[in-house]
Amino acid sequence: MAIDLITSYEAEINRLNQSIQNREQLFDQNQLNDQEMKELADDIFQRWLINKFLQYLRQEQERRRQAAQPTQ
């Protein structure tokens, strides 16, 4: 289940990265309206938050992997 969630988060981050990159180009050209500027800020925050969740899931996955290894 965690693997599915990790995969889902990674896909969403990729989608957000593309959206952010497209809007950054428009921002650099001073072509964003107020709504698009808000959407850019929302995407940046959402990517940050998903990265935090993803980091936690990967740490937990690694902890469980290490706990499952037999001790010598």
PDB file of N, CA, C and O in Angstrom:
ATOM      1  N   MET A   1       0.819  -1.198   0.000  1.00  0.00           N
ATOM      2  CA  MET A   1       0.000   0.000   0.000  1.00  0.00           C
ATOM      3  C   MET A   1       0.860   1.258   0.000  1.00  0.00           C
ATOM      4  O   MET A   1       0.593   2.195  -0.752  1.00  0.00           O
ATOM      5  N   ALA A   2       1.892   1.281   0.843  1.00  0.00           N
ATOM      6  CA  ALA A   2       2.759   2.457   0.889  1.00  0.00           C
ATOM      7  C   ALA A   2       3.451   2.672  -0.449  1.00  0.00           C
ATOM      8  O   ALA A   2       3.683   3.810  -0.856  1.00  0.00           O
ATOM      9  N   ILE A   3       3.779   1.578  -1.132  1.00  0.00           N
ATOM     10  CA  ILE A   3       4.432   1.703  -2.432  1.00  0.00           C
ATOM     11  C   ILE A   3       3.490   2.380  -3.427  1.00  0.00           C
ATOM     12  O   ILE A   3       3.917   3.229  -4.209  1.00  0.00           O
ATOM     13  N   ASP A   4       2.208   2.004  -3.399  1.00  0.00           N
ATOM     14  CA  ASP A   4       1.224   2.646  -4.277  1.00  0.00           C
ATOM     15  C   ASP A   4       1.100   4.131  -3.966  1.00  0.00           C
ATOM     16  O   ASP A   4       0.987   4.954  -4.874  1.00  0.00           O
ATOM     17  N   LEU A   5       1.121   4.470  -2.690  1.00  0.00           N
ATOM     18  CA  LEU A   5       1.019   5.870  -2.285  1.00  0.00           C
ATOM     19  C   LEU A   5       2.262   6.644  -2.722  1.00  0.00           C
ATOM     20  O   LEU A   5       2.163   7.776  -3.196  1.00  0.00           O
ATOM     21  N   ILE A   6       3.419   6.031  -2.559  1.00  0.00           N
ATOM     22  CA  ILE A   6       4.666   6.664  -2.995  1.00  0.00           C
ATOM     23  C   ILE A   6       4.622   6.919  -4.496  1.00  0.00           C
ATOM     24  O   ILE A   6       4.960   8.010  -4.955  1.00  0.00           O
ATOM     25  N   THR A   7       4.209   5.922  -5.252  1.00  0.00           N
ATOM     26  CA  THR A   7       4.112   6.064  -6.709  1.00  0.00           C
ATOM     27  C   THR A   7       3.128   7.164  -7.083  1.00  0.00           C
ATOM     28  O   THR A   7       3.387   7.953  -7.992  1.00  0.00           O
ATOM     29  N   SER A   8       2.020   7.212  -6.393  1.00  0.00           N
ATOM     30  CA  SER A   8       1.008   8.239  -6.649  1.00  0.00           C
ATOM     31  C   SER A   8       1.553   9.634  -6.339  1.00  0.00           C
ATOM     32  O   SER A   8       1.350  10.570  -7.112  1.00  0.00           O
ATOM     33  N   TYR A   9       2.239   9.767  -5.216  1.00  0.00           N
ATOM     34  CA  TYR A   9       2.832  11.058  -4.857  1.00  0.00           C
ATOM     35  C   TYR A   9       3.891  11.478  -5.875  1.00  0.00           C
ATOM     36  O   TYR A   9       3.961  12.646  -6.257  1.00  0.00           O
ATOM     37  N   GLU A  10       4.708  10.531  -6.311  1.00  0.00           N
ATOM     38  CA  GLU A  10       5.738  10.856  -7.300  1.00  0.00           C
ATOM     39  C   GLU A  10       5.112  11.341  -8.608  1.00  0.00           C
ATOM     40  O   GLU A  10       5.604  12.288  -9.222  1.00  0.00           O
ATOM     41  N   ALA A  11       4.040  10.699  -9.026  1.00  0.00           N
ATOM     42  CA  ALA A  11       3.352  11.117 -10.252  1.00  0.00           C
ATOM     43  C   ALA A  11       2.770  12.521 -10.090  1.00  0.00           C
ATOM     44  O   ALA A  11       2.837  13.335 -11.011  1.00  0.00           O
ATOM     45  N   GLU A  12       2.206  12.798  -8.933  1.00  0.00           N
ATOM     46  CA  GLU A  12       1.632  14.127  -8.691  1.00  0.00           C
ATOM     47  C   GLU A  12       2.728  15.188  -8.660  1.00  0.00           C
ATOM     48  O   GLU A  12       2.529  16.293  -9.165  1.00  0.00           O
ATOM     49  N   ILE A  13       3.871  14.871  -8.080  1.00  0.00           N
ATOM     50  CA  ILE A  13       4.990  15.815  -8.067  1.00  0.00           C
ATOM     51  C   ILE A  13       5.456  16.099  -9.489  1.00  0.00           C
ATOM     52  O   ILE A  13       5.754  17.245  -9.827  1.00  0.00           O
ATOM     53  N   ASN A  14       5.521  15.072 -10.318  1.00  0.00           N
ATOM     54  CA  ASN A  14       5.911  15.278 -11.718  1.00  0.00           C
ATOM     55  C   ASN A  14       4.920  16.192 -12.433  1.00  0.00           C
ATOM     56  O   ASN A  14       5.319  17.075 -13.192  1.00  0.00           O
ATOM     57  N   ARG A  15       3.636  15.979 -12.189  1.00  0.00           N
ATOM     58  CA  ARG A  15       2.613  16.830 -12.795  1.00  0.00           C
ATOM     59  C   ARG A  15       2.762  18.274 -12.311  1.00  0.00           C
ATOM     60  O   ARG A  15       2.703  19.213 -13.104  1.00  0.00           O
ATOM     61  N   LEU A  16       2.955  18.436 -11.013  1.00  0.00           N
ATOM     62  CA  LEU A  16       3.121  19.777 -10.452  1.00  0.00           C
ATOM     63  C   LEU A  16       4.385  20.448 -10.982  1.00  0.00           C
ATOM     64  O   LEU A  16       4.375  21.645 -11.270  1.00  0.00           O
ATOM     65  N   ASN A  17       5.466  19.693 -11.112  1.00  0.00           N
ATOM     66  CA  ASN A  17       6.703  20.262 -11.651  1.00  0.00           C
ATOM     67  C   ASN A  17       6.476  20.837 -13.042  1.00  0.00           C
ATOM     68  O   ASN A  17       6.954  21.927 -13.356  1.00  0.00           O
ATOM     69  N   GLN A  18       5.747  20.105 -13.870  1.00  0.00           N
ATOM     70  CA  GLN A  18       5.464  20.582 -15.229  1.00  0.00           C
ATOM     71  C   GLN A  18       4.605  21.850 -15.192  1.00  0.00           C
ATOM     72  O   GLN A  18       4.870  22.809 -15.917  1.00  0.00           O
ATOM     73  N   SER A  19       3.588  21.843 -14.352  1.00  0.00           N
ATOM     74  CA  SER A  19       2.715  23.009 -14.224  1.00  0.00           C
ATOM     75  C   SER A  19       3.499  24.222 -13.730  1.00  0.00           C
ATOM     76  O   SER A  19       3.335  25.329 -14.243  1.00  0.00           O
ATOM     77  N   ILE A  20       4.343  24.005 -12.738  1.00  0.00           N
ATOM     78  CA  ILE A  20       5.144  25.097 -12.177  1.00  0.00           C
ATOM     79  C   ILE A  20       6.108  25.632 -13.229  1.00  0.00           C
ATOM     80  O   ILE A  20       6.257  26.844 -13.381  1.00  0.00           O
ATOM     81  N   GLN A  21       6.755  24.734 -13.946  1.00  0.00           N
ATOM     82  CA  GLN A  21       7.700  25.158 -14.975  1.00  0.00           C
ATOM     83  C   GLN A  21       7.007  26.003 -16.045  1.00  0.00           C
ATOM     84  O   GLN A  21       7.535  27.034 -16.463  1.00  0.00           O
ATOM     85  N   ASN A  22       5.834  25.571 -16.485  1.00  0.00           N
ATOM     86  CA  ASN A  22       5.097  26.339 -17.494  1.00  0.00           C
ATOM     87  C   ASN A  22       4.720  27.721 -16.977  1.00  0.00           C
ATOM     88  O   ASN A  22       4.851  28.716 -17.690  1.00  0.00           O
ATOM     89  N   ARG A  23       4.254  27.776 -15.742  1.00  0.00           N
ATOM     90  CA  ARG A  23       3.841  29.065 -15.179  1.00  0.00           C
ATOM     91  C   ARG A  23       5.041  29.960 -14.878  1.00  0.00           C
ATOM     92  O   ARG A  23       4.944  31.183 -14.978  1.00  0.00           O
ATOM     93  N   GLU A  24       6.167  29.357 -14.511  1.00  0.00           N
ATOM     94  CA  GLU A  24       7.368  30.158 -14.270  1.00  0.00           C
ATOM     95  C   GLU A  24       7.800  30.881 -15.544  1.00  0.00           C
ATOM     96  O   GLU A  24       8.234  32.032 -15.498  1.00  0.00           O
ATOM     97  N   GLN A  25       7.678  30.199 -16.676  1.00  0.00           N
ATOM     98  CA  GLN A  25       8.026  30.844 -17.944  1.00  0.00           C
ATOM     99  C   GLN A  25       7.118  32.045 -18.201  1.00  0.00           C
ATOM    100  O   GLN A  25       7.582  33.108 -18.613  1.00  0.00           O
ATOM    101  N   LEU A  26       5.831  31.865 -17.956  1.00  0.00           N
ATOM    102  CA  LEU A  26       4.898  32.983 -18.124  1.00  0.00           C
ATOM    103  C   LEU A  26       5.188  34.092 -17.121  1.00  0.00           C
ATOM    104  O   LEU A  26       5.097  35.274 -17.455  1.00  0.00           O
ATOM    105  N   PHE A  27       5.539  33.717 -15.890  1.00  0.00           N
ATOM    106  CA  PHE A  27       5.882  34.702 -14.867  1.00  0.00           C
ATOM    107  C   PHE A  27       7.091  35.528 -15.315  1.00  0.00           C
ATOM    108  O   PHE A  27       7.094  36.755 -15.215  1.00  0.00           O
ATOM    109  N   ASP A  28       8.125  34.825 -15.813  1.00  0.00           N
ATOM    110  CA  ASP A  28       9.337  35.513 -16.265  1.00  0.00           C
ATOM    111  C   ASP A  28       9.049  36.483 -17.404  1.00  0.00           C
ATOM    112  O   ASP A  28       9.753  37.479 -17.571  1.00  0.00           O
ATOM    113  N   GLN A  29       8.016  36.194 -18.182  1.00  0.00           N
ATOM    114  CA  GLN A  29       7.628  37.063 -19.297  1.00  0.00           C
ATOM    115  C   GLN A  29       6.556  38.075 -18.880  1.00  0.00           C
ATOM    116  O   GLN A  29       6.010  38.802 -19.710  1.00  0.00           O
ATOM    117  N   ASN A  30       6.268  38.104 -17.569  1.00  0.00           N
ATOM    118  CA  ASN A  30       5.263  39.012 -17.016  1.00  0.00           C
ATOM    119  C   ASN A  30       3.902  38.819 -17.690  1.00  0.00           C
ATOM    120  O   ASN A  30       3.221  39.787 -18.030  1.00  0.00           O
ATOM    121  N   GLN A  31       3.518  37.545 -17.879  1.00  0.00           N
ATOM    122  CA  GLN A  31       2.270  37.236 -18.568  1.00  0.00           C
ATOM    123  C   GLN A  31       1.276  36.466 -17.696  1.00  0.00           C
ATOM    124  O   GLN A  31       0.338  35.867 -18.222  1.00  0.00           O
ATOM    125  N   LEU A  32       1.464  36.470 -16.385  1.00  0.00           N
ATOM    126  CA  LEU A  32       0.522  35.785 -15.495  1.00  0.00           C
ATOM    127  C   LEU A  32      -0.511  36.773 -14.971  1.00  0.00           C
ATOM    128  O   LEU A  32      -0.169  37.872 -14.537  1.00  0.00           O
ATOM    129  N   ASN A  33      -1.777  36.372 -15.015  1.00  0.00           N
ATOM    130  CA  ASN A  33      -2.799  37.197 -14.375  1.00  0.00           C
ATOM    131  C   ASN A  33      -2.891  36.789 -12.899  1.00  0.00           C
ATOM    132  O   ASN A  33      -2.196  35.870 -12.465  1.00  0.00           O
ATOM    133  N   ASP A  34      -3.733  37.458 -12.146  1.00  0.00           N
ATOM    134  CA  ASP A  34      -3.828  37.203 -10.709  1.00  0.00           C
ATOM    135  C   ASP A  34      -4.216  35.762 -10.400  1.00  0.00           C
ATOM    136  O   ASP A  34      -3.651  35.155  -9.489  1.00  0.00           O
ATOM    137  N   GLN A  35      -5.164  35.208 -11.139  1.00  0.00           N
ATOM    138  CA  GLN A  35      -5.606  33.830 -10.905  1.00  0.00           C
ATOM    139  C   GLN A  35      -4.475  32.838 -11.191  1.00  0.00           C
ATOM    140  O   GLN A  35      -4.273  31.891 -10.431  1.00  0.00           O
ATOM    141  N   GLU A  36      -3.752  33.050 -12.269  1.00  0.00           N
ATOM    142  CA  GLU A  36      -2.637  32.160 -12.611  1.00  0.00           C
ATOM    143  C   GLU A  36      -1.508  32.271 -11.586  1.00  0.00           C
ATOM    144  O   GLU A  36      -0.832  31.284 -11.294  1.00  0.00           O
ATOM    145  N   MET A  37      -1.308  33.457 -11.048  1.00  0.00           N
ATOM    146  CA  MET A  37      -0.302  33.657 -10.002  1.00  0.00           C
ATOM    147  C   MET A  37      -0.690  32.870  -8.753  1.00  0.00           C
ATOM    148  O   MET A  37       0.160  32.238  -8.125  1.00  0.00           O
ATOM    149  N   LYS A  38      -1.968  32.909  -8.394  1.00  0.00           N
ATOM    150  CA  LYS A  38      -2.455  32.145  -7.247  1.00  0.00           C
ATOM    151  C   LYS A  38      -2.283  30.647  -7.497  1.00  0.00           C
ATOM    152  O   LYS A  38      -1.878  29.911  -6.598  1.00  0.00           O
ATOM    153  N   GLU A  39      -2.588  30.197  -8.711  1.00  0.00           N
ATOM    154  CA  GLU A  39      -2.439  28.780  -9.042  1.00  0.00           C
ATOM    155  C   GLU A  39      -0.975  28.348  -8.966  1.00  0.00           C
ATOM    156  O   GLU A  39      -0.679  27.234  -8.534  1.00  0.00           O
ATOM    157  N   LEU A  40      -0.060  29.221  -9.384  1.00  0.00           N
ATOM    158  CA  LEU A  40       1.369  28.932  -9.274  1.00  0.00           C
ATOM    159  C   LEU A  40       1.763  28.769  -7.812  1.00  0.00           C
ATOM    160  O   LEU A  40       2.454  27.815  -7.454  1.00  0.00           O
ATOM    161  N   ALA A  41       1.326  29.695  -6.974  1.00  0.00           N
ATOM    162  CA  ALA A  41       1.631  29.613  -5.543  1.00  0.00           C
ATOM    163  C   ALA A  41       1.027  28.349  -4.932  1.00  0.00           C
ATOM    164  O   ALA A  41       1.672  27.685  -4.120  1.00  0.00           O
ATOM    165  N   ASP A  42      -0.197  28.014  -5.313  1.00  0.00           N
ATOM    166  CA  ASP A  42      -0.842  26.793  -4.810  1.00  0.00           C
ATOM    167  C   ASP A  42      -0.060  25.550  -5.222  1.00  0.00           C
ATOM    168  O   ASP A  42       0.149  24.647  -4.412  1.00  0.00           O
ATOM    169  N   ASP A  43       0.371  25.505  -6.481  1.00  0.00           N
ATOM    170  CA  ASP A  43       1.139  24.352  -6.970  1.00  0.00           C
ATOM    171  C   ASP A  43       2.462  24.215  -6.229  1.00  0.00           C
ATOM    172  O   ASP A  43       2.869  23.107  -5.880  1.00  0.00           O
ATOM    173  N   ILE A  44       3.133  25.338  -5.988  1.00  0.00           N
ATOM    174  CA  ILE A  44       4.415  25.302  -5.276  1.00  0.00           C
ATOM    175  C   ILE A  44       4.216  24.774  -3.862  1.00  0.00           C
ATOM    176  O   ILE A  44       4.986  23.930  -3.403  1.00  0.00           O
ATOM    177  N   PHE A  45       3.193  25.259  -3.169  1.00  0.00           N
ATOM    178  CA  PHE A  45       2.934  24.781  -1.815  1.00  0.00           C
ATOM    179  C   PHE A  45       2.542  23.307  -1.819  1.00  0.00           C
ATOM    180  O   PHE A  45       3.010  22.532  -0.984  1.00  0.00           O
ATOM    181  N   GLN A  46       1.691  22.929  -2.752  1.00  0.00           N
ATOM    182  CA  GLN A  46       1.240  21.538  -2.824  1.00  0.00           C
ATOM    183  C   GLN A  46       2.427  20.607  -3.079  1.00  0.00           C
ATOM    184  O   GLN A  46       2.518  19.540  -2.472  1.00  0.00           O
ATOM    185  N   ARG A  47       3.334  21.003  -3.973  1.00  0.00           N
ATOM    186  CA  ARG A  47       4.526  20.188  -4.236  1.00  0.00           C
ATOM    187  C   ARG A  47       5.380  20.060  -2.983  1.00  0.00           C
ATOM    188  O   ARG A  47       5.875  18.975  -2.676  1.00  0.00           O
ATOM    189  N   TRP A  48       5.557  21.160  -2.257  1.00  0.00           N
ATOM    190  CA  TRP A  48       6.339  21.132  -1.026  1.00  0.00           C
ATOM    191  C   TRP A  48       5.722  20.161  -0.020  1.00  0.00           C
ATOM    192  O   TRP A  48       6.422  19.346   0.582  1.00  0.00           O
ATOM    193  N   LEU A  49       4.403  20.259   0.151  1.00  0.00           N
ATOM    194  CA  LEU A  49       3.709  19.416   1.120  1.00  0.00           C
ATOM    195  C   LEU A  49       3.781  17.938   0.730  1.00  0.00           C
ATOM    196  O   LEU A  49       4.044  17.087   1.581  1.00  0.00           O
ATOM    197  N   ILE A  50       3.555  17.631  -0.527  1.00  0.00           N
ATOM    198  CA  ILE A  50       3.633  16.242  -0.988  1.00  0.00           C
ATOM    199  C   ILE A  50       5.051  15.712  -0.810  1.00  0.00           C
ATOM    200  O   ILE A  50       5.235  14.549  -0.451  1.00  0.00           O
ATOM    201  N   ASN A  51       6.052  16.551  -1.058  1.00  0.00           N
ATOM    202  CA  ASN A  51       7.438  16.127  -0.828  1.00  0.00           C
ATOM    203  C   ASN A  51       7.669  15.765   0.635  1.00  0.00           C
ATOM    204  O   ASN A  51       8.387  14.809   0.928  1.00  0.00           O
ATOM    205  N   LYS A  52       7.073  16.511   1.547  1.00  0.00           N
ATOM    206  CA  LYS A  52       7.197  16.195   2.976  1.00  0.00           C
ATOM    207  C   LYS A  52       6.570  14.838   3.282  1.00  0.00           C
ATOM    208  O   LYS A  52       7.168  14.018   3.978  1.00  0.00           O
ATOM    209  N   PHE A  53       5.361  14.601   2.761  1.00  0.00           N
ATOM    210  CA  PHE A  53       4.707  13.304   2.956  1.00  0.00           C
ATOM    211  C   PHE A  53       5.537  12.187   2.346  1.00  0.00           C
ATOM    212  O   PHE A  53       5.698  11.125   2.949  1.00  0.00           O
ATOM    213  N   LEU A  54       6.060  12.422   1.163  1.00  0.00           N
ATOM    214  CA  LEU A  54       6.857  11.423   0.459  1.00  0.00           C
ATOM    215  C   LEU A  54       8.131  11.104   1.237  1.00  0.00           C
ATOM    216  O   LEU A  54       8.529   9.944   1.336  1.00  0.00           O
ATOM    217  N   GLN A  55       8.756  12.116   1.779  1.00  0.00           N
ATOM    218  CA  GLN A  55       9.956  11.920   2.587  1.00  0.00           C
ATOM    219  C   GLN A  55       9.640  11.041   3.801  1.00  0.00           C
ATOM    220  O   GLN A  55      10.397  10.125   4.122  1.00  0.00           O
ATOM    221  N   TYR A  56       8.532  11.322   4.465  1.00  0.00           N
ATOM    222  CA  TYR A  56       8.130  10.516   5.615  1.00  0.00           C
ATOM    223  C   TYR A  56       7.877   9.068   5.206  1.00  0.00           C
ATOM    224  O   TYR A  56       8.338   8.145   5.879  1.00  0.00           O
ATOM    225  N   LEU A  57       7.151   8.861   4.110  1.00  0.00           N
ATOM    226  CA  LEU A  57       6.841   7.502   3.660  1.00  0.00           C
ATOM    227  C   LEU A  57       8.102   6.724   3.307  1.00  0.00           C
ATOM    228  O   LEU A  57       8.213   5.539   3.622  1.00  0.00           O
ATOM    229  N   ARG A  58       9.042   7.381   2.661  1.00  0.00           N
ATOM    230  CA  ARG A  58      10.299   6.701   2.305  1.00  0.00           C
ATOM    231  C   ARG A  58      11.107   6.343   3.547  1.00  0.00           C
ATOM    232  O   ARG A  58      11.709   5.271   3.611  1.00  0.00           O
ATOM    233  N   GLN A  59      11.121   7.235   4.528  1.00  0.00           N
ATOM    234  CA  GLN A  59      11.824   6.934   5.777  1.00  0.00           C
ATOM    235  C   GLN A  59      11.177   5.753   6.485  1.00  0.00           C
ATOM    236  O   GLN A  59      11.870   4.866   6.984  1.00  0.00           O
ATOM    237  N   GLU A  60       9.862   5.742   6.529  1.00  0.00           N
ATOM    238  CA  GLU A  60       9.140   4.644   7.165  1.00  0.00           C
ATOM    239  C   GLU A  60       9.364   3.341   6.409  1.00  0.00           C
ATOM    240  O   GLU A  60       9.535   2.287   7.022  1.00  0.00           O
ATOM    241  N   GLN A  61       9.365   3.405   5.096  1.00  0.00           N
ATOM    242  CA  GLN A  61       9.615   2.221   4.275  1.00  0.00           C
ATOM    243  C   GLN A  61      11.018   1.668   4.557  1.00  0.00           C
ATOM    244  O   GLN A  61      11.192   0.456   4.680  1.00  0.00           O
ATOM    245  N   GLU A  62      12.003   2.539   4.659  1.00  0.00           N
ATOM    246  CA  GLU A  62      13.372   2.115   4.952  1.00  0.00           C
ATOM    247  C   GLU A  62      13.474   1.545   6.364  1.00  0.00           C
ATOM    248  O   GLU A  62      14.155   0.543   6.581  1.00  0.00           O
ATOM    249  N   ARG A  63      12.804   2.172   7.319  1.00  0.00           N
ATOM    250  CA  ARG A  63      12.830   1.667   8.691  1.00  0.00           C
ATOM    251  C   ARG A  63      12.258   0.254   8.746  1.00  0.00           C
ATOM    252  O   ARG A  63      12.815  -0.623   9.407  1.00  0.00           O
ATOM    253  N   ARG A  64      11.151   0.039   8.055  1.00  0.00           N
ATOM    254  CA  ARG A  64      10.529  -1.289   8.044  1.00  0.00           C
ATOM    255  C   ARG A  64      11.401  -2.313   7.320  1.00  0.00           C
ATOM    256  O   ARG A  64      11.480  -3.473   7.725  1.00  0.00           O
ATOM    257  N   ARG A  65      12.048  -1.873   6.255  1.00  0.00           N
ATOM    258  CA  ARG A  65      12.931  -2.776   5.521  1.00  0.00           C
ATOM    259  C   ARG A  65      14.083  -3.228   6.414  1.00  0.00           C
ATOM    260  O   ARG A  65      14.442  -4.405   6.429  1.00  0.00           O
ATOM    261  N   GLN A  66      14.656  -2.284   7.154  1.00  0.00           N
ATOM    262  CA  GLN A  66      15.757  -2.623   8.051  1.00  0.00           C
ATOM    263  C   GLN A  66      15.286  -3.499   9.201  1.00  0.00           C
ATOM    264  O   GLN A  66      16.004  -4.406   9.622  1.00  0.00           O
ATOM    265  N   ALA A  67      14.092  -3.239   9.712  1.00  0.00           N
ATOM    266  CA  ALA A  67      13.555  -4.042  10.815  1.00  0.00           C
ATOM    267  C   ALA A  67      13.270  -5.472  10.369  1.00  0.00           C
ATOM    268  O   ALA A  67      13.316  -6.394  11.184  1.00  0.00           O
ATOM    269  N   ALA A  68      12.978  -5.663   9.097  1.00  0.00           N
ATOM    270  CA  ALA A  68      12.655  -6.994   8.583  1.00  0.00           C
ATOM    271  C   ALA A  68      13.900  -7.818   8.285  1.00  0.00           C
ATOM    272  O   ALA A  68      13.811  -9.032   8.099  1.00  0.00           O
ATOM    273  N   GLN A  69      15.056  -7.172   8.237  1.00  0.00           N
ATOM    274  CA  GLN A  69      16.284  -7.908   7.959  1.00  0.00           C
ATOM    275  C   GLN A  69      16.675  -8.731   9.178  1.00  0.00           C
ATOM    276  O   GLN A  69      16.602  -8.254  10.310  1.00  0.00           O
ATOM    277  N   PRO A  70      17.092  -9.974   8.937  1.00  0.00           N
ATOM    278  CA  PRO A  70      17.514 -10.804  10.075  1.00  0.00           C
ATOM    279  C   PRO A  70      18.805 -10.261  10.683  1.00  0.00           C
ATOM    280  O   PRO A  70      19.692  -9.790   9.971  1.00  0.00           O
ATOM    281  N   THR A  71      18.893 -10.332  11.976  1.00  0.00           N
ATOM    282  CA  THR A  71      20.099  -9.885  12.674  1.00  0.00           C
ATOM    283  C   THR A  71      21.077 -11.040  12.763  1.00  0.00           C
ATOM    284  O   THR A  71      20.678 -12.203  12.823  1.00  0.00           O
ATOM    285  N   GLN A  72      22.348 -10.715  12.770  1.00  0.00           N
ATOM    286  CA  GLN A  72      23.379 -11.763  12.822  1.00  0.00           C
ATOM    287  C   GLN A  72      24.057 -11.766  14.159  1.00  0.00           C
ATOM    288  O   GLN A  72      24.954 -12.576  14.395  1.00  0.00           O
TER     289      GLN A  72
END
